[in-house]
Amino acid sequence: MVGNEAWNGLFFGRRSPRAGFVGMIAFAVPLLALLAVVAEDPLSLILVGIYFAWVLYDIAWTRALWRLDA
């Protein structure tokens, strides 16, 4: 949750799509580790997988916004 809030600070606080993109990439790293940890539990894997898919969408969206802003 701290990583998610840090992204909000980078993106909205600094008003920087680039910082938001870098923050989302950094947030995805521990989220991938969590995905690996819950791999044994099917329900947790599904739930974290859905959230990870949302984060991937956020990464793509933030990158596109950064490119438009440049």
Rosetta blueprint (number, residue, H / E / L):
1 M L
2 V H
3 G H
4 N H
5 E H
6 A H
7 W H
8 N H
9 G H
10 L H
11 F H
12 F H
13 G H
14 R L
15 R L
16 S L
17 P H
18 R H
19 A H
20 G H
21 F H
22 V H
23 G H
24 M H
25 I H
26 A H
27 F H
28 A H
29 V H
30 P H
31 L H
32 L H
33 A H
34 L H
35 L H
36 A H
37 V H
38 V H
39 A H
40 E H
41 D L
42 P H
43 L H
44 S H
45 L H
46 I H
47 L H
48 V H
49 G H
50 I H
51 Y H
52 F H
53 A H
54 W H
55 V H
56 L H
57 Y H
58 D H
59 I H
60 A H
61 W H
62 T H
63 R H
64 A H
65 L H
66 W H
67 R H
68 L H
69 D H
70 A L
